[in-house]
Amino acid sequence: MKMLNLCAMGRWIVCLSLVMIFSGITYGQFTGSTALFIVADATNPNTAELNIITRLENMGFAVTVVGMNETSDAAAEGMSLVLISATVSSGTVAANMPGLRDLPIPIVNWEPALYDDLGFQPTGTGEFNTSTIEIINANHPLAGGLAEGIVQISNSEKAVSYGTPEGDPIIIAVNPNDPSQIVHFGYEKGAAMSVGNAPARRVGTFLLNNVADDMTDDGWALFDSSVVWAMGLSTSIQERPHTVPSNFVLYDNYPNPFNPVTYITFSVPIQSRVQLSVWNTLGEKVATLVDEVKQAGKYTVPFNASELSTGVFFYKLEAGPYAMTKKMVYLK
């Protein structure tokens, strides 16, 4: 098997384009941990992949780089983390790693055509060109301490990955021009996915092929947070301040009208039992999206109406003394 273990080879790179400033991540934080990085060609990683390798090594990982044609389920055995570059052919990786979806190892993936093979959604999705994304959930460690709003991730416009994850994903960031395109998200271990439950933490993110060759500090903060959260450790990223909501709020869903997925956001100012449900015009409940105790914060959840007929629906939030209902329209 053709693998390139950069640490074992003592490989080092002196190149100003590869000098990177960490966003509070501690050098050597993951000393003793191992990372499998799956790329198109292990003998010739592109500049973005070399930047990622260097960053992982500086975190303390022993990085093993394997080409898509040589990878296998066995290659992941004993690894602490698996990362998958978008330079790979999704079909090749899926064929060589039939157990990929069920690996009990954290995975950070930015090949959107593998999102279906990983169980995130029924089909793979794609990409769009941008230098910015929009953080819609700053309360989670995957946000890397960034505040809600538009964030510049690259110094120049690049193609970025997006998905439409189903089940119970943690949605962090979206395409500012089309919030149905999710660019940074995760699944907690055991969380429902489109197929099955996540056997370990999973992250889908925006890097695509070349984003990391010209990434901003904020872009790197999101990458760093992906690794730290996937590994299940507390982040050393210094969080930028964000406020706890002062009121119960049910926001307008987006997009609206939608087909078939829309996203519903709500805020709770104190720990509360929260119920978020969807009803048809006959007064019948068609979906329960949330039914649990939530800490104070702002949350976004997806609603997929693909199994329902088109028409008008109502979504209702009940939290503590608060109740609010809003209307949305499903159009094919």
Number of C-alpha atoms within 10 A of each C-alpha: 10 14 18 19 18 16 16 10 8 7 9 10 10 7 7 7 10 17 12 15 12 16 20 14 18 14 14 14 17 20 13 10 18 20 25 26 28 29 26 22 19 21 13 12 18 17 17 19 24 16 21 19 22 21 21 22 22 19 21 20 23 23 23 22 25 25 22 27 19 18 24 21 14 11 17 22 12 12 17 20 22 23 20 23 25 24 19 21 16 21 13 14 24 19 15 17 19 13 15 20 23 14 18 17 23 26 27 23 25 27 29 27 21 27 25 20 23 26 23 30 19 16 16 20 18 16 18 13 12 17 18 20 24 22 21 21 24 25 22 17 19 28 27 29 22 25 19 16 13 16 18 17 26 22 15 14 15 22 17 26 28 30 29 26 31 19 21 21 22 21 27 26 28 24 22 18 10 10 18 22 21 23 27 28 24 25 25 21 17 13 18 18 20 19 16 15 19 26 18 20 22 26 24 28 24 30 27 23 21 18 24 23 19 19 22 19 17 18 25 21 24 24 23 25 23 27 23 22 22 25 21 13 11 10 22 15 19 13 17 10 11 13 11 14 15 12 13 22 18 23 16 15 22 17 18 15 17 20 16 17 20 22 19 18 17 19 22 24 17 17 13 16 15 21 18 22 19 21 18 17 10 7 10 10 14 15 15 14 20 16 13 12 12 19 15 18 22 22 21 18 19 22 21 18 18 12 7 11 11 15 13 14 20 17 24 18 23 19 23 14 7 13 15 14 15 14 16 19 17 21 14 11
